[in-house]
């Protein structure tokens, strides 16, 4: 038996008036998921432990079978694993977004976060900006590392885990009340605007009608993580297929093989088919037992507040990932189970994450019988099947 998780990041949502009271998942054209649903178990699962913030870090750990209450030490340390940063026990890792803030206000504290991703800036452009920041701020205490797109890393030697706010939680808001209380960190954010706003890359971006990448934003501080090996824990040898450093970092910590897919970039225009085929090849040709396919696009579209683009991301997931995986596995003759789910909701109305339970669909190629339901939030709730944790769902999936 082979095992596949298809994770549509932030795919779950709330009913939307302009969709006649449907969620994007209900409204989207998803023929492959509809077909699978006929022979699947469908229900709800709580991926965010009570008292913890809803994020892709805690949620994906949960879905992977790692209790966040036990294993979570912060988001950025997991991303450090992906980037290959050797953390000391005394290091603090901090996520460093390059964001777009408004530029008409004279005081930094009066500016607003316009875009947490700086228009999904390319890694190549972002690297130039991170190098400029490193040249200005880098020393024995602080070191900046380039990640992917807008997602980067600060390592603070002998630092402390300070309270920080995620930029996607305060889109459109004045930033003053959300600035770090730690003065060195806050000062770097403020001064980064002076360095980046007039940087040649941002002059060119403005002329091209793109969002400037004109400020650093720090969040997600944490200490060096220690995950137990997935294969040792489950008996399954696995791969991770994601464009996001967080998921790659979880894979490194869990001992999964990271598979890099050309053109996979975490945006709406990612290489969906390439990710799906990479999973099939790993399972069928390379002898792996487990594949985790993570698709970031629904979450990004939720943060952007775009109903149409979130629907498109879900349709791409259905027709360009799940269909390709199903066709490939069916052609191989291998028995397989496929778990389709989000990690957390990213409701359009909120433009950030929520802790609501998410719908899951567990398909087994060996199962017979037929149901009349479809895979979405409403029908998942109606089945009455509800799992209390992602950890429990993963154990159930692999049993």
C-alpha positions as CSV (number, residue, x, y, z in Angstrom):
1,X,0.0,0.0,0.0
2,X,1.2,3.5,-0.9
3,X,0.2,6.6,1.0
4,X,-0.3,10.1,-0.5
5,X,-1.3,13.4,1.3
6,X,-2.4,16.2,-1.0
7,X,-2.4,19.3,1.2
8,X,-4.2,22.4,-0.2
9,X,-2.8,25.0,2.1
10,X,-5.6,27.3,3.5
11,X,-8.2,25.8,1.1
12,X,-11.0,25.7,3.7
13,X,-13.2,28.9,4.0
14,X,-16.5,30.4,5.1
15,X,-19.6,30.7,3.0
16,X,-19.4,33.8,0.7
17,X,-22.4,35.8,-0.3
18,X,-21.2,36.4,-3.9
19,X,-21.0,32.6,-4.3
20,X,-24.6,32.2,-3.2
21,X,-23.6,31.2,0.3
22,X,-21.1,28.6,-0.8
23,X,-17.4,28.3,0.1
24,X,-14.8,28.4,-2.7
25,X,-14.4,24.6,-2.2
26,X,-18.1,24.1,-2.7
27,X,-18.3,26.5,-5.6
28,X,-15.2,25.3,-7.5
29,X,-15.4,22.8,-10.4
30,X,-13.7,19.7,-8.9
31,X,-14.6,16.6,-10.9
32,X,-11.7,14.5,-9.6
33,X,-12.5,15.2,-5.9
34,X,-16.2,14.5,-6.7
35,X,-15.3,11.2,-8.2
36,X,-13.0,10.2,-5.3
37,X,-15.7,11.3,-2.7
38,X,-18.0,8.6,-3.9
39,X,-15.6,6.0,-2.4
40,X,-14.1,8.0,0.4
41,X,-14.5,8.7,4.0
42,X,-15.2,12.4,4.6
43,X,-15.2,14.3,7.8
44,X,-13.7,17.2,9.9
45,X,-10.4,17.3,11.7
46,X,-9.0,19.7,14.3
47,X,-5.5,20.5,13.2
48,X,-4.8,23.4,15.6
49,X,-4.5,22.4,19.3
50,X,-6.5,24.5,21.7
51,X,-4.5,27.6,22.8
52,X,-2.1,27.6,19.9
53,X,-2.1,30.1,17.0
54,X,-3.5,28.8,13.7
55,X,-0.6,28.6,11.2
56,X,0.9,26.4,8.6
57,X,3.6,25.5,11.0
58,X,1.5,24.0,13.8
59,X,-1.1,22.7,11.4
60,X,1.2,20.8,9.1
61,X,3.1,19.4,12.0
62,X,-0.3,18.1,13.2
63,X,-1.2,16.7,9.8
64,X,2.2,15.0,9.6
65,X,1.5,13.2,12.9
66,X,3.6,15.4,15.1
67,X,1.8,16.8,18.1
68,X,2.5,20.6,18.0
69,X,2.2,20.8,21.8
70,X,5.3,18.5,22.0
71,X,7.3,19.3,18.9
72,X,6.7,23.0,18.0
73,X,9.5,25.4,18.9
74,X,8.6,28.2,16.4
75,X,8.1,28.5,12.7
76,X,11.4,30.0,11.7
77,X,13.6,27.2,13.1
78,X,11.8,24.8,10.8
79,X,12.6,27.1,7.9
80,X,16.2,27.2,9.0
81,X,16.4,23.5,8.6
82,X,15.3,23.9,5.0
83,X,17.7,26.6,4.1
84,X,20.5,24.6,5.7
85,X,21.4,27.0,8.5
86,X,23.3,25.3,11.3
87,X,21.6,26.5,14.4
88,X,23.3,26.5,17.8
89,X,21.3,25.7,20.9
90,X,21.6,29.4,21.8
91,X,20.4,30.7,18.5
92,X,17.0,32.2,17.9
93,X,15.6,32.0,14.4
94,X,13.1,34.7,13.2
95,X,11.1,34.7,10.0
96,X,12.0,37.8,8.0
97,X,9.3,38.7,5.4
98,X,10.0,41.3,2.8
99,X,6.7,43.2,2.7
100,X,5.1,46.2,1.1
101,X,4.2,49.0,3.4
102,X,2.6,52.3,2.4
103,X,5.0,55.1,1.7
104,X,3.0,58.3,2.0
105,X,3.2,58.5,5.8
106,X,6.3,60.3,7.3
107,X,6.6,58.2,10.4
108,X,7.3,54.4,10.0
109,X,4.8,53.6,12.8
110,X,2.0,55.2,10.9
111,X,2.5,53.1,7.8
112,X,0.2,50.2,6.8
113,X,1.0,46.6,5.6
114,X,-0.3,46.5,2.1
115,X,1.1,43.1,1.0
116,X,2.8,40.5,3.2
117,X,4.5,39.0,0.1
118,X,5.6,42.1,-1.8
119,X,3.7,41.0,-4.9
120,X,5.1,37.5,-4.6
121,X,8.6,38.9,-5.3
122,X,11.0,36.5,-7.1
123,X,13.7,34.9,-5.1
124,X,16.3,36.4,-7.3
125,X,15.2,40.0,-6.6
126,X,14.7,39.3,-2.9
127,X,18.2,37.9,-2.6
128,X,19.7,41.2,-3.7
129,X,17.6,43.0,-1.1
130,X,18.5,40.6,1.6
131,X,22.2,41.0,0.8
132,X,21.7,44.8,1.1
133,X,20.2,44.3,4.5
134,X,22.9,41.9,5.6
135,X,25.5,44.5,4.6
136,X,23.8,47.1,6.8
137,X,22.8,45.0,9.8
138,X,24.9,41.9,9.7
139,X,27.4,41.3,12.5
140,X,28.3,38.7,15.1
141,X,24.9,39.0,16.6
142,X,22.6,39.1,13.6
143,X,22.8,37.2,10.3
144,X,20.3,37.2,7.4
145,X,19.8,34.3,5.1
146,X,17.9,34.2,1.8
147,X,15.0,31.8,1.6
148,X,12.3,31.7,-1.1
149,X,10.3,34.6,-2.6
150,X,9.4,36.9,0.2
151,X,10.2,34.4,3.0
152,X,13.7,34.8,4.6
153,X,15.5,34.2,7.8
154,X,17.3,36.1,10.6
155,X,19.5,34.2,13.1
156,X,20.0,36.1,16.4
157,X,22.9,34.8,18.3
158,X,22.1,34.4,22.1
159,X,18.8,36.1,21.4
160,X,15.4,35.6,23.0
161,X,12.0,34.5,21.8
162,X,10.2,37.8,21.6
163,X,6.5,38.3,20.8
164,X,6.0,39.2,17.2
165,X,3.0,39.6,14.9
166,X,2.6,37.9,11.5
167,X,2.2,40.5,8.7
168,X,-0.6,38.5,7.0
169,X,-2.6,39.0,10.3
170,X,-2.6,42.8,10.0
171,X,-3.0,43.5,6.3
172,X,-4.3,47.1,5.8
173,X,-3.7,48.1,9.4
174,X,-1.5,50.8,10.8
175,X,1.6,49.0,12.1
176,X,2.5,51.1,15.1
177,X,0.8,49.0,17.7
178,X,2.2,45.7,16.2
179,X,5.9,46.7,16.2
180,X,8.2,44.6,18.4
181,X,8.8,45.8,21.9
182,X,12.4,44.6,21.6
183,X,14.1,47.8,20.5
184,X,16.9,46.3,18.4
185,X,14.5,44.3,16.3
186,X,12.1,47.2,15.9
187,X,14.8,49.6,14.9
188,X,16.0,47.2,12.2
189,X,12.5,47.0,10.8
190,X,12.2,50.8,10.7
191,X,15.7,51.4,9.2
192,X,15.1,48.6,6.6
193,X,12.5,50.9,5.0
194,X,15.1,53.6,4.4
195,X,17.4,51.0,2.8
196,X,14.8,49.2,0.7
197,X,12.2,51.8,-0.4
198,X,14.6,53.6,-2.8
199,X,16.7,50.6,-3.7
200,X,17.1,50.3,-7.6
201,X,15.1,47.0,-7.5
202,X,12.1,48.8,-5.9
203,X,12.4,51.8,-8.3
204,X,12.2,49.3,-11.2
205,X,9.3,47.5,-9.5
206,X,7.4,50.7,-9.0
207,X,7.9,51.7,-12.6
208,X,6.6,48.3,-13.7
209,X,3.4,48.8,-11.6
210,X,4.5,46.1,-9.0
211,X,4.4,46.3,-5.2
212,X,7.6,47.6,-3.7
213,X,9.5,45.2,-1.4
214,X,10.2,48.1,0.9
215,X,10.4,46.8,4.5
216,X,11.5,43.8,6.6
217,X,8.9,42.3,8.9
218,X,10.0,39.9,11.6
219,X,7.8,37.2,13.1
220,X,7.7,33.5,14.1
221,X,10.7,33.4,16.5
222,X,11.8,30.1,18.0
223,X,14.6,27.8,19.1
224,X,16.3,24.8,17.5
225,X,13.7,22.1,16.7
226,X,14.0,18.3,17.3
227,X,11.6,16.1,15.4
228,X,11.6,12.3,15.6
229,X,12.2,10.5,12.3
230,X,9.0,9.8,10.4
231,X,10.2,6.4,9.1
232,X,11.1,5.3,12.6
233,X,7.8,6.5,13.9
234,X,5.5,5.1,11.2
235,X,7.6,2.5,9.3
236,X,7.0,4.5,6.1
237,X,9.8,5.9,3.9
238,X,8.6,9.2,2.5
239,X,9.2,12.3,0.4
240,X,8.1,15.9,0.7
241,X,7.1,17.9,-2.4
242,X,6.7,21.6,-1.6
243,X,8.0,25.0,-2.7
244,X,7.8,26.4,0.8
245,X,10.8,26.4,3.2
246,X,8.6,25.7,6.2
247,X,7.5,22.3,4.7
248,X,10.9,21.5,3.5
249,X,12.2,22.2,7.0
250,X,9.7,19.9,8.5
251,X,10.8,17.3,6.0
252,X,14.5,17.7,7.0
253,X,13.6,17.4,10.7
254,X,11.5,14.3,10.0
255,X,14.0,12.6,7.7
256,X,11.8,12.8,4.6
257,X,13.5,13.3,1.2
258,X,12.8,16.8,-0.2
259,X,12.1,16.6,-4.0
260,X,12.7,19.8,-5.9
261,X,10.3,20.3,-8.8
262,X,11.3,22.8,-11.5
263,X,8.8,25.7,-11.7
264,X,7.3,24.9,-8.3
265,X,7.2,28.4,-6.7
266,X,4.3,28.5,-4.2
267,X,2.2,30.8,-6.4
268,X,-1.0,30.4,-8.4
269,X,1.2,29.7,-11.4
270,X,3.2,26.8,-9.8
271,X,4.1,23.6,-11.6
272,X,1.1,21.6,-10.4
273,X,1.6,18.6,-12.8
274,X,5.3,18.4,-12.0
275,X,4.6,18.1,-8.3
276,X,2.0,15.4,-8.9
277,X,4.2,13.4,-11.2
278,X,7.2,13.7,-8.9
279,X,5.0,12.0,-6.2
280,X,3.9,9.2,-8.5
281,X,7.5,8.6,-9.6
282,X,8.8,8.5,-6.0
283,X,6.1,6.0,-5.0
284,X,6.1,3.8,-8.2
285,X,9.7,4.0,-9.5
286,X,11.8,4.8,-6.5
287,X,10.1,2.6,-3.9
288,X,9.0,5.2,-1.4
289,X,5.9,4.4,0.7
290,X,4.6,7.9,1.5
291,X,4.4,11.2,-0.4
292,X,3.3,14.6,1.0
293,X,2.3,17.1,-1.8
294,X,1.9,20.6,-0.4
295,X,0.3,23.3,-2.6
296,X,0.6,26.8,-1.2
297,X,-1.6,28.7,-3.8
298,X,-5.1,28.5,-2.0
299,X,-3.5,30.0,1.1
300,X,-1.9,32.9,-0.8
301,X,-5.1,33.7,-2.6
302,X,-6.9,33.7,0.7
303,X,-4.4,36.2,2.0
304,X,-4.9,38.3,-1.1
305,X,-8.7,38.3,-0.5
306,X,-9.3,37.1,-4.0
307,X,-12.4,34.9,-4.4
308,X,-11.9,34.1,-8.0
309,X,-8.2,33.3,-7.7
310,X,-8.8,31.0,-4.7
311,X,-11.4,29.1,-6.7
312,X,-8.9,28.8,-9.5
313,X,-6.2,27.5,-7.1
314,X,-8.6,24.8,-5.9
315,X,-9.6,23.8,-9.4
316,X,-5.9,23.6,-10.3
317,X,-5.4,21.4,-7.3
318,X,-8.2,19.1,-8.4
319,X,-7.4,18.8,-12.1
320,X,-3.7,19.3,-12.2
321,X,-2.5,17.5,-9.0
322,X,-5.1,15.1,-7.7
323,X,-6.2,13.9,-11.2
324,X,-2.6,13.4,-12.2
325,X,-1.8,11.4,-9.0
326,X,-4.9,9.3,-9.4
327,X,-4.3,8.5,-13.1
328,X,-0.6,7.7,-12.4
329,X,-1.3,5.4,-9.4
330,X,-4.2,3.7,-11.1
331,X,-2.0,3.0,-14.1
332,X,0.7,1.6,-11.9
333,X,-1.5,-1.1,-10.4
334,X,-0.3,-0.2,-6.9
335,X,-2.9,-0.1,-4.1
336,X,-2.9,3.3,-2.5
337,X,-4.6,5.6,-0.1
338,X,-4.9,9.4,-0.7
339,X,-5.7,11.9,2.0
340,X,-6.9,15.3,0.6
341,X,-7.3,18.2,3.0
342,X,-6.2,21.7,4.0
343,X,-4.0,22.4,6.9
344,X,-6.2,25.3,8.2
345,X,-8.8,27.6,6.8
346,X,-7.7,31.0,5.3
347,X,-11.1,32.7,5.0
348,X,-11.4,35.4,2.3
349,X,-13.3,37.6,4.8
350,X,-10.4,37.4,7.3
351,X,-7.4,37.3,4.9
352,X,-5.6,35.3,7.5
353,X,-5.8,31.9,9.2
354,X,-8.5,30.6,11.5
355,X,-8.6,27.6,14.0
356,X,-11.8,26.1,12.6
357,X,-11.7,22.3,11.9
358,X,-11.0,21.5,8.3
359,X,-12.6,18.9,5.9
360,X,-10.7,15.8,5.0
361,X,-11.3,13.1,2.4
362,X,-9.7,9.7,2.7
363,X,-9.7,7.7,-0.5
364,X,-8.7,4.0,-0.6
365,X,-8.2,2.5,-4.1
366,X,-9.2,-1.0,-2.7
367,X,-12.5,0.2,-1.2
368,X,-15.8,-0.6,-2.8
369,X,-19.2,1.0,-2.4
370,X,-20.5,4.4,-3.2
371,X,-21.7,7.6,-1.4
372,X,-23.7,10.5,-2.7
373,X,-21.7,13.2,-1.0
374,X,-19.1,15.7,-2.2
375,X,-15.9,16.9,-0.6
376,X,-16.5,20.3,1.0
377,X,-16.8,21.9,4.4
378,X,-20.6,21.6,4.7
379,X,-20.9,17.9,3.6
380,X,-17.9,16.9,5.7
381,X,-19.6,18.3,8.8
382,X,-22.8,16.5,7.9
383,X,-21.2,13.1,7.9
384,X,-20.7,13.3,11.7
385,X,-17.1,12.0,11.4
386,X,-14.9,14.4,13.4
387,X,-11.3,13.7,14.4
388,X,-9.9,15.6,17.4
389,X,-6.4,16.0,16.1
390,X,-4.3,15.8,12.9
391,X,-2.0,13.4,14.7
392,X,-4.9,11.0,15.2
393,X,-6.0,11.4,11.6
394,X,-2.5,10.5,10.3
395,X,-2.3,7.4,12.5
396,X,-5.8,6.4,11.2
397,X,-4.7,7.1,7.6
398,X,-1.6,4.9,7.9
399,X,-3.2,2.0,9.8
